[in-house]
């Protein structure tokens, strides 16, 4: 099962030199999150927060990853616009 804004890094079994990565993998990011990050960016670089968990699979361990907007300690919570859709009458 795939989860949005997540991925995994697995040991690189094809590594033949120290210049090659120890782990490799992919991350799938929702288009909406990318658009939001681009809108919030004030320069050429876009920052993502990456969280990881070590997990076990049949051949050893791997890193399960999740990407999200970077945490900002003093950021005000976003307020949703009221479109009147949830009024019960």
N, C-alpha and C positions, 0 to 999 in steps of 0.2 A: 504494500500500500504506500502510495506517495503522499506526502504532506506538503502543503504550500510553504514556500520560503524555507525549505530545508534541503539537506543533502547529506553526504557521507564521505569520509576519507578512509581508504583502505590501504593496507601495506602494498608497496610497489614491488611485486614479485619479479618484475622484469628489470630491476635496477642492475646496471653493469658498472657504474662508476659512482664515486662520491659526489659528483656534480649533479646527479639525477635525484629527484625527490624521494624521500622515504615513504611518503604516502601520496595517493592521488584520488581524485573523485570529482563529483559534480554537485552543483547546487541549482535548484530550480526556484526562481523568484517570480512572484506574481507581477504582472504588468502594472497593476494599480499601485503596488508598493514602490516600484521603480519610478512611476510618474510622480508620486508623492515626494520621494527622495530628491528627484530632479527639481521639483518646484521649490523645495526647501533649501536647495543648494545655492550658495552665493559665489561659486567659482567653478573651475573646471573639474575639480575632484568631488566625488560623491562618497560620503562616509556611510558604511554599514556597520552595525554591531553584529558580531558573530559569537554564538555560544556553542559549546561542544560538550558532549558526554561520551565517555569511553564505554563501549559496549562489546559484548562477546558474540562471535559468530563461529561457525564450524572450523574455520581455519585460523582462528586467533581473535585478536581485538581489532576494533575499528573505532573511528570517531563519528558520532552522529552529530550533525550540525543544524543550526537554526540561524537564519539571518533576520534582522529587524532594524527598525529605525534606531539610531543611537540614543541612549538614555541621556536626558538633559535634566540635571538635578533641579534647577529653578524654573523649568518650563511650565507655563500655565496649561492646565488641561484644555483640550480642544472642546468647544461647545458645538453641539449639533444644531443645525437649523431646524426649526419646528415647521414641518410641512402640513400639519393638521391631520396626517394619515392615521394617527393612533387615537383619535378622539372617539369614544365608544358610542356615538349616536349619529 
